Amino acid sequence: LTTPSTDHNPSLPSSIQKPAFTPTKQRAASLHPATRSHLPSAVISARPRTTLTHVLRNPRTLSHILRYTSWYDFQSLVRASSEYRHIFFSPELRDIVLAYFVPGYRYCLSYADLRNYREVQVSFRDLELFMASQRLSLHKYPMHALSALSASYLSPEHEARTERYLALCQAHSRLVLLLQSLIHSSTLPFPEEPEDTRQRHRPAPNVTPTTEPTPERHKRRTLISAYGRPPRRFSMLGGPKIPPSTAFRRSVVLATLRGLMARLASGGGCIRHSSSPSLRASEGRPPPLISSPHDIRNAISRVRAPILRVFHPCTELDESAIAACEEQLIEAGLWEHLSTGDIICNFGFLPPEEAGSSSSSDVSSELAAAGRHIWLLYDGEGLIAYTPPSPPALADPLTLPSPLYYAHIIPPPVNPTFRLRLPHAIPQLSMAHRPVQVRSPHSPAGYALAKKYMWLARLPARERLGLGEGWQGEWVLEGEGTKEGKQSLLDALSGDPSAERDWELVIEKSNGSSIWLRLLMHVPPSTGSDSRSHRSPQS
């Protein structure tokens, strides 16, 4: 039996009659999308399937995905399968991920030089802990240290939280050292520092605003292999860059210091980002502020000391506490990446209140006492205590990259001081005077203006071998306007290895092309010309 076809019915109008035959592709295209979804895959398309792992391993695709993905979504994606964690094993893909989630990483990559770069190993677990440390308020570290020190019995919850805070500090320090290794590997000049801050050293909540990469910076970026180049470390940086001349680099560094000193002399506490496209916020958002010296964005500077974190609950930074902090850095594999002058902050240190302290004490003494023994410095061999604004107990502070290396942890109205052994030089001496205020003998609150004379020794700008980049340029040395003051300046420039003096960096008189150092005169003992007035490096 045959069933009559209904495709062509003479009783139906010709306008609604169906054609006798329709090609397969044409029929599939004419169907509703919901109907097409039920058709066999061979009918719709014969393209091969692509896994998500293969998609994420494409640098250009991964970069575009991260532009529209939050950290929580990306973390959930990577945790979903062990295959997704493999993207972090590729140096090229890891750089893309870090550039989107670590503030300043993209900026440091643009100036990195492979020939001088020393890699700091970072895993995805380190990135997870770092992102968690960015969300944790800094005041919770000393709060937990206080509860741990005052508790008669440490519960498993206490110990677990202590280990958690220790891991957060180690992850933050690892990322700080990574940024420092990148930015210090550069032999190229860099633009003026994006920002500078000179604030009190009390820990403040570390708020890291989310900044989206700008299209202009994304186009300029050459790290991601977007055009099918062979994957390699820093593949989008192109070929090796030609290092500029020493004079050109020095001029750029001095220009950077000029801007920093002008900002510090103006007394501003928080300074906004500059218009650098690599660090500015996206369009329509106000540029973020650095509210704490512990901000990760401070680690992108070559003229400021990086601040690393450790967590060891204690009330005194004695030898045992310092040894415990050193052990944490060694166990984390960070000790070998430290550089002379690096700052280490123990977030578990609770300084005891000084006996006899009163509210009537002057501001300078309060600021000096507030930071007593909070900071630790790496002197090339171990950790030593540092109390701003006293001179850092380093063998040769002139080798530091900048005279402003510790300006961001010194109380605002105080100039940094250094114990320096100046190289031999023949200065140009001149006498000058400046107005000073002296107390009036007729009124307790009155002042009178007087002229204070001083000797100025000028050293012209020249290349000084062995000194940091920020110490180049003209030097102006200030001494007392007496015969003894003049002789003190000449003795300091005699080249005598024992001629070590304390100098104050006068920020309001310094700029990018000139460094103004004031000789600090100590009261000599009454027995004679003994030079015991100079403090020992260990004091």
ABEGO torsion letter per residue (X at the ends): XBBBBAABBAABBAAABBBABBBAAAAAAABBAAAAAABBAAAABABBBBBAAAAAABAAAAAAAAAABBAAAAAAAAAABAAAAAAAABAAAAAAAAAAABBGAAAAAAABBAAABBBBBBBAAAAAAAAAAAABBAAAAAAAAAAAAABABBBAAAAAAAAAAAAAAAAAAAAAAAAAAAAAABABBBBBBABBBBBBABBBBBBBBBBBBBAAAAAABAABBAAGBBBBBGAAAEBBBBBBBAAAAAAAAAAAAAAAAAAAAAGBABBBBBABAAABBBBGBBBBBBABAABAAAAABAABBBBBBBBBBBABBBAAAAAAAAAAAAAAGAAAABBBGBBBBBAABBBBBBBGBBAABBAAAAAAAAABGABBBBAGABBBBBBOABBBBBABAAABABAAAAAAABBAABBBBBBBBBBBBBBBBBBBBBBBBBBBAABAABBBBBBBBBBBBBBBBBBBBGBBAAABEBBBBBBBABAAAAAAAAAAAAGBAABBBBBBBBAAABBAABBBBBBBBBBBBAAEABAAABBBAAX
